[in-house]
Structures are given as C-alpha cells and as structure tokens.
Amino acid sequence: MNRKKFIATLSILGIGSVAGYYGFQFAKTKGTPDLNFLDNNKDLLADLCETIIPKTNTPGAKEAMAHEFVIYSLKHSKEEALVNNFINGLKDVQSYSLSKYDKPFTQLTKNEQIQVVAHFQEIGKNFSGGLGKVRNKILGKSFFSILKEKTSVGYCTSMLGAKQGLAYEYVPTRFIGCTDLLPGQKSWATK
Amino acid sequence: MSDSLNVNLNIKAEAQITYDAIVVGSGITGGFAAKELCEKGLKTLVLERGRNVEHIKDYTTAMKHPWEFENRLEITDEDRTTNPVQSMSYDPGNKHFYVNDQDHPYIQQKPYNWIRGYQVGGRSLTWGRQVYRFSDLDFEANLKDGHGVDWPIRYKDLEPWYNYVEQFIGVSGCADAIPHLPHGDYLPAMDMNCIEKHLAESIKKNYDQRWLISSRVANLTKGFKDRGPCNFRNLCSRGCPYGGYFSSNSASLPAANATGNLTIRPHAIVQEIIYDPQTKKAKGVRIIDELTKETMEFYAKIIFLNASTIATASILLNSKSSYFPNGFGNSSGQVGLNLMDHHKGVGATGMYEGFKDKYYAGRRPAGVYIPRFRNLNEQTKHPDFVRGYGYQADGERSEWPDVMKDDDSFGEGYKQKLSTPGPWTMWMGAWGECLPNSENKIWLDAEKKDKWGMPLVNVNFEHGANDMAMRKDAKESAQEMLEKANFKNIKPFEFLFPGTAIHEMGTARMGRDPKTSVLNAHNQMHDVKNVFITDGSAMASSGCQNPSLTYMALTARACDFAVSELKKGNI
C-alpha cells in the first residue's frame, strides 16, 4: 500500500487498535486467494452457515448444503478483496475460537458459536452508514456480511430451504391476487 | 443434425434458391410476417442468423428448480466480465437465449446497451410481453410538436390490425375505457393484489385522467388456440413448455409451418440485399453461413426486413451499389438515424403498514400499469417537457431477497424473518417516450469487422433534455402518488442505462415524404417497392408504450398490402 493511501485510510478509519486492525486487514485483501482453504475447511464453513440459519423445526443451512453454494460462489468470484476477506475471516474465526475457548469453532457449543459469530458481526459493522460505505470500498465487504448474504441465498434457493424453510410451488397453475394469510404460513421461496 | 426442426429446413447445397418471399429475421415481427405470407400462399424463406430453437424441446432450463443451477439464479463475475452488456438482462435460466458479447461486438460512441438474441424466435422468447396500443395521441405527436416527421398513418389505419394481431397472439388484460390507450377484446385480466387495488383506489380518488390498471400482457389466462393456459410460474423467458405466452416459436412459426409454405434457414447472416437496376427492385439477398462462412444467394419477389432495428439499418447500410452509394433505399440519407429507445429505471418504492393478514398465491408474470397522464390535453400539459411516460408497477410483500438486505440479525430470529412474509411494498418505474433526433444514430465502421467480415456497428445514442425533464417529473410523481396513498419509507430511485429498455426503434422511419423518410404508409421502401420493413426501425416516434404489438400490427398490415400489390402486378 502506498503511504498516502495508508494515511488516508487511517484518517478515515480513526485511530488506535481499530485502525491498526483495518490497516492490517487492507494488506490482507491483496494477493491470490487461497481457494483450497475453502475445500479444506468445509466443516468449519458448514457450522458457520448453520449459525446464521440454524435448524429449528425446519432444516438449517448445514443440512441444506448452503456451504456448498458459498464455496461455489466464492470460487467463481473475481473480486479478490471479497474472497480474501472471506478466507481471512475463516482463519480469524479459527484463531479467535482457539484463543477465547481453547477449541476450534466446530467443537464449540451452539451458544459459543453464536458468541463468536456475534463478535465478527460487531467487527463488520463498526462503521455503519457513510463511513461503512467508505470502509466497504477500501476493504471490501466484511466477512460477516459475505457469510450472511451467501448463506441466505444458498439456503433459500436450496431444495430443503425452499421446500421446507419457505413455501415453494413448482407449478402454481393459478394466480390469486388476494388470499388470507394463514397462521404460520411461510413466505414464498420464489417471486 | 442436432438442431433440426420439424419444419422444412434449408441447410446446405440448396436445390431451391428462389422463393416468393424472403423474410429476414424470425423474431416477433419476422415470425409474424412469415405466418401472414405463408397463409396467403407465398412460398416463404425465413433467414435467421442464429441457431434453431424448437418450441418446447429446446427450452432446456424451463423446468429447472433454482437448486439445479450451480450458481443458483445469480450471474457470475465471469458473466459480468465477458458479457458486460447481455448480462445486464440475462440470468442463468435464460442466458442461452442471449448473444455472447465477445462474438458480437459493436462500438458504443456513448454508453448504449444493445441486447440481442440470435436464434430462431429471436427476442420473442425473452420479451416482456406487455402489449399496449398506440393512439392518435402518439400518431399525431410529431406533427403537433414538430419533433421528427409526421406518421403517414393514424390510429384508424392500424386499429383493425391491432384487433387482428391480438386475436392471434392472445392478450390478457383489462378493457378499461382509456381514450389514449385503446383496448381490444381480451382474455380475463390477471388479478391485482390488495396493495395494488389500494393504490388504484387512491389514484382514482386523488387524480383526474389517471388510472392504475392490470397490465395487458401476451400471457394466456385461458387456453387459447391450442396454447396455454399460463401456469403462473413467472419463468417465461426460459421459453414456456405450456405455450403460456406468445412467441414466434410457440405460435407464429408453427402457424406458418402448418401451411406447408415455410422454409427456415438458420445460421444465415444476411450480408446484403441485391438490387436489380433493370427492374428497380430487390432481386434477393446474399448470406454468409454462420458456421462455414460460405456465401450464397437467395431470390424472391418480395423481401421483408425484420432483423430488428439496428440490424435492419445495418443491412441496408451494408448494401451499397452504384445505384445506392449510401446504402440500400437510402436516397433520403435517413437510414440509421433517429434511433430511439425508451428511458426507464426511474420512479419510487414505498412500504405500506396495513393488510398484514393478506397474501397472494402463484407467480404473476406481469404487474400493473399506470398509462401516460401528462400532456394528454391542455389540462394535463406539463411546462417542462412534451409527450409522456407510463409506469409499470408491482406490489408484493417483502420476502427473503429483501429481508436479507435489510435485516442485521442472524440465527433463529433471522430465519423466522426470512420465512415470514414482511411488509407490503410497491415498486413503480417509468417507461418514457424518447424524441426522434438525427444525432442519435448508428453507422457502419469503415475498418473494424466481426469474425464474419461484417463491419461493426457504431451506436451513438444519448437521451436529450426532454427525456431528462420527463424523468425528473416521473420520479416526483411516483413519490407523490405513494404519499397520497399513505405509503411509508418512500424512496425515489434513478438509474439510466440507455438501451436496457430493449425497445430500440426508428432507424428506417415511415413518413410521407421520400426525402425525409425511408418507408411509406405501408412500410414499403420509398426507393424500392418490393422491400418492406416492419420491425422497430419503421417507427416514426416511440410513444411510451411497449412497442412490439405495434410492430406486429404494422407487419400484418404491410403483408396484406404487399401480397395485394404482388397479385395486382404492381411489384
């Protein structure tokens, strides 16, 4: 990074540890993404997706294989910063889990996993609003935003997600403009 | 061969090179011309530059579920990079009905998205299916405000042909009596949902001469001529296995084929029209085979050019001879000029707090329509612009694609929100008239060529001050209508990507004077009497209505005239 841009980045992001973190993150957005890391850490990714959309009385993201879509989507992305942010995020999740709980993410309790994801959500939204946009422009979308967005698409367009998590009609055969919404009725999977 | 079709195909080593009629292009107007000419007994050759697409059999994605697409229904960065223009319009479900930008380059003097589908059926497979008639408000506009040249026809000339076309294609819609949006005899309209009805009532209460109606759309709410009905999947652009909407493939080409008079020649890129100075008529066309790059000639008594606006003008400009040094039938110098395209992508969205106990069922492949309400008469005159715009609109409840953007939670609560219908929202976007302007034009590049040796097309297009003033009003009026109907969180939007309406028109316009127009009142070339042009290039003004219905009405009318003239021995 050139010095001018680095200083500009710092002045936008503020000072102290946060700035240090982002300065470091910026450097990490560069370079060819380590795509093998995605395939080699499927269990970690599947558990992260599951934390975003957990199993309840309907299947969760893991069972719906949302993580496979996340991997496919990232492997076919040409946004280097986005892919690097995501892979770096996965690595950070691993080290954060180890340092905080002394266990890898996949061995944490559901509640601990939620705490870890909440931590990364916080990091991701430190700069919301206008500054958030600047941050996104410089650093790319945060790990949490990418995880949430891709998990949601992967889940809602999966067979289990669409058919059980949502309401999917393959061939509706009719259109009714105004129906009574029944208690517990799910929203449509497709528009 | 793999793409053979169940009609008479003319692939190679043609024994037959002479026909009664040649139709260049198999899209929405070429297909219709083929049907009309075949039904009138003419042996007709349809030349299509792309591959064959057989109805149903070649709709390879039509029955796929979202999870059967690797990247689901999202385009990839690869699409954005290699197909920057076409990918603005396609998704993985219909991508195969769009050209590849790498194979089909053109030169944008200013940003202009030329979105194309080179295959049998052309863009009739992927069209928006909205069908609104023009009225004399449109046909008299050029004469009254002085932009462009006067249309050589009026509504009464086209009215029977609108009826005729609608009765073949099948139109669902409301027959509300709106003076400047004449209607036909329609199949039942698709339902409005409760938020759309709410907005319709509010507009009726708050405004004079303003309506919100169910869209008029070439989807079949009932079975019609052995086609349909629509199954409300909203996947039309993949091709419909039920024949639920009108396309060349589902309707007009099969009708043409049923006569026994149709021959389709795919992979036939028309290089030029051949002029016969003895007869002062077109003799035929020369094509390049898309696959072998061999050239060959076909001959006919009459030629219909229906290649689509920019391509038709390009063929004319490429057909130079000592008789037509500036391009075929271009003594006026107007070929390629006056390119028009509706401006769109401006309006507003709003959220409504009521009707929480209501929803809808099925996926309607259409929305609602607010016909033009500016400059209808003295009372509705706007100080800043001439002509007007209509809104296409759509009400729905927030569903997962909206929730995932707006919500910042995760876990069980988030999942619950994803799976529960959210607030009602309304989206309103204007489609506005574009004035004819000779600076908006296409021409052939003197040096650059495509891989078939055809000169690249230059497109120079920009929306003018009138269009921009109209957009400002469209943005404000949308917000005002939503406010009056008690919507909350009203957000205006505006983005302008010229060309993305995919309503290009005007490059071989009709007119009364051969010095200022290319075609006469029957879409016949002023200069060459056995050549007819009935695609979008014939349009003398753009209106603000979706134009394909008017193209088809002009086509049917011109075919009737052409065959009559042929029989009289006049051409």
HADDOCK unambig.tbl for C-alpha pairs under 7 A between the chains (distance, minus, plus):
assign (segid A and resid 51 and name CA) (segid B and resid 411 and name CA) 5.76 0.50 0.50
assign (segid A and resid 52 and name CA) (segid B and resid 410 and name CA) 4.93 0.50 0.50
assign (segid A and resid 52 and name CA) (segid B and resid 411 and name CA) 4.73 0.50 0.50
assign (segid A and resid 53 and name CA) (segid B and resid 410 and name CA) 6.92 0.50 0.50
assign (segid A and resid 53 and name CA) (segid B and resid 411 and name CA) 5.26 0.50 0.50
assign (segid A and resid 53 and name CA) (segid B and resid 412 and name CA) 6.54 0.50 0.50
assign (segid A and resid 53 and name CA) (segid B and resid 415 and name CA) 5.62 0.50 0.50
assign (segid A and resid 54 and name CA) (segid B and resid 411 and name CA) 5.99 0.50 0.50
assign (segid A and resid 54 and name CA) (segid B and resid 412 and name CA) 6.16 0.50 0.50
assign (segid A and resid 73 and name CA) (segid B and resid 71 and name CA) 6.36 0.50 0.50
assign (segid A and resid 76 and name CA) (segid B and resid 76 and name CA) 6.66 0.50 0.50
assign (segid A and resid 76 and name CA) (segid B and resid 77 and name CA) 6.93 0.50 0.50
assign (segid A and resid 77 and name CA) (segid B and resid 76 and name CA) 6.82 0.50 0.50
assign (segid A and resid 77 and name CA) (segid B and resid 77 and name CA) 5.59 0.50 0.50
assign (segid A and resid 78 and name CA) (segid B and resid 77 and name CA) 5.74 0.50 0.50
assign (segid A and resid 149 and name CA) (segid B and resid 404 and name CA) 6.62 0.50 0.50
assign (segid A and resid 152 and name CA) (segid B and resid 404 and name CA) 6.82 0.50 0.50
assign (segid A and resid 157 and name CA) (segid B and resid 66 and name CA) 5.63 0.50 0.50
assign (segid A and resid 157 and name CA) (segid B and resid 67 and name CA) 5.68 0.50 0.50
assign (segid A and resid 157 and name CA) (segid B and resid 72 and name CA) 6.78 0.50 0.50
assign (segid A and resid 158 and name CA) (segid B and resid 67 and name CA) 5.01 0.50 0.50
assign (segid A and resid 159 and name CA) (segid B and resid 67 and name CA) 6.08 0.50 0.50
assign (segid A and resid 165 and name CA) (segid B and resid 419 and name CA) 6.41 0.50 0.50
assign (segid A and resid 166 and name CA) (segid B and resid 419 and name CA) 5.33 0.50 0.50
assign (segid A and resid 171 and name CA) (segid B and resid 231 and name CA) 6.32 0.50 0.50
assign (segid A and resid 171 and name CA) (segid B and resid 233 and name CA) 5.81 0.50 0.50
assign (segid A and resid 172 and name CA) (segid B and resid 231 and name CA) 6.14 0.50 0.50
assign (segid A and resid 172 and name CA) (segid B and resid 232 and name CA) 5.82 0.50 0.50
assign (segid A and resid 172 and name CA) (segid B and resid 233 and name CA) 6.23 0.50 0.50
assign (segid A and resid 172 and name CA) (segid B and resid 362 and name CA) 5.07 0.50 0.50
assign (segid A and resid 173 and name CA) (segid B and resid 231 and name CA) 3.96 0.50 0.50
assign (segid A and resid 173 and name CA) (segid B and resid 232 and name CA) 5.58 0.50 0.50
assign (segid A and resid 174 and name CA) (segid B and resid 231 and name CA) 6.08 0.50 0.50
assign (segid A and resid 174 and name CA) (segid B and resid 232 and name CA) 5.78 0.50 0.50
assign (segid A and resid 174 and name CA) (segid B and resid 362 and name CA) 5.70 0.50 0.50
assign (segid A and resid 175 and name CA) (segid B and resid 232 and name CA) 6.21 0.50 0.50
assign (segid A and resid 175 and name CA) (segid B and resid 361 and name CA) 5.56 0.50 0.50
assign (segid A and resid 175 and name CA) (segid B and resid 362 and name CA) 4.39 0.50 0.50
assign (segid A and resid 175 and name CA) (segid B and resid 363 and name CA) 6.31 0.50 0.50
assign (segid A and resid 175 and name CA) (segid B and resid 364 and name CA) 6.12 0.50 0.50
assign (segid A and resid 176 and name CA) (segid B and resid 191 and name CA) 6.41 0.50 0.50
assign (segid A and resid 176 and name CA) (segid B and resid 360 and name CA) 5.63 0.50 0.50
assign (segid A and resid 176 and name CA) (segid B and resid 361 and name CA) 5.13 0.50 0.50
assign (segid A and resid 176 and name CA) (segid B and resid 362 and name CA) 6.52 0.50 0.50
assign (segid A and resid 177 and name CA) (segid B and resid 191 and name CA) 4.98 0.50 0.50
assign (segid A and resid 177 and name CA) (segid B and resid 192 and name CA) 5.24 0.50 0.50
assign (segid A and resid 177 and name CA) (segid B and resid 193 and name CA) 4.03 0.50 0.50
assign (segid A and resid 177 and name CA) (segid B and resid 194 and name CA) 6.98 0.50 0.50
assign (segid A and resid 177 and name CA) (segid B and resid 360 and name CA) 4.95 0.50 0.50
assign (segid A and resid 177 and name CA) (segid B and resid 361 and name CA) 6.75 0.50 0.50
assign (segid A and resid 178 and name CA) (segid B and resid 193 and name CA) 5.15 0.50 0.50
assign (segid A and resid 178 and name CA) (segid B and resid 194 and name CA) 5.86 0.50 0.50
assign (segid A and resid 178 and name CA) (segid B and resid 358 and name CA) 6.28 0.50 0.50
assign (segid A and resid 178 and name CA) (segid B and resid 359 and name CA) 5.67 0.50 0.50
assign (segid A and resid 178 and name CA) (segid B and resid 360 and name CA) 4.92 0.50 0.50
assign (segid A and resid 179 and name CA) (segid B and resid 358 and name CA) 5.54 0.50 0.50
assign (segid A and resid 179 and name CA) (segid B and resid 359 and name CA) 5.04 0.50 0.50
assign (segid A and resid 179 and name CA) (segid B and resid 360 and name CA) 5.14 0.50 0.50
assign (segid A and resid 180 and name CA) (segid B and resid 357 and name CA) 5.91 0.50 0.50
assign (segid A and resid 180 and name CA) (segid B and resid 358 and name CA) 4.72 0.50 0.50
assign (segid A and resid 180 and name CA) (segid B and resid 359 and name CA) 6.06 0.50 0.50
assign (segid A and resid 181 and name CA) (segid B and resid 357 and name CA) 4.99 0.50 0.50
assign (segid A and resid 181 and name CA) (segid B and resid 358 and name CA) 4.95 0.50 0.50
assign (segid A and resid 181 and name CA) (segid B and resid 359 and name CA) 5.47 0.50 0.50
assign (segid A and resid 186 and name CA) (segid B and resid 419 and name CA) 5.28 0.50 0.50
assign (segid A and resid 186 and name CA) (segid B and resid 420 and name CA) 5.17 0.50 0.50
assign (segid A and resid 186 and name CA) (segid B and resid 421 and name CA) 6.75 0.50 0.50
assign (segid A and resid 187 and name CA) (segid B and resid 399 and name CA) 6.29 0.50 0.50
assign (segid A and resid 187 and name CA) (segid B and resid 419 and name CA) 5.23 0.50 0.50
assign (segid A and resid 187 and name CA) (segid B and resid 420 and name CA) 4.99 0.50 0.50
assign (segid A and resid 187 and name CA) (segid B and resid 421 and name CA) 4.74 0.50 0.50
assign (segid A and resid 191 and name CA) (segid B and resid 363 and name CA) 6.17 0.50 0.50
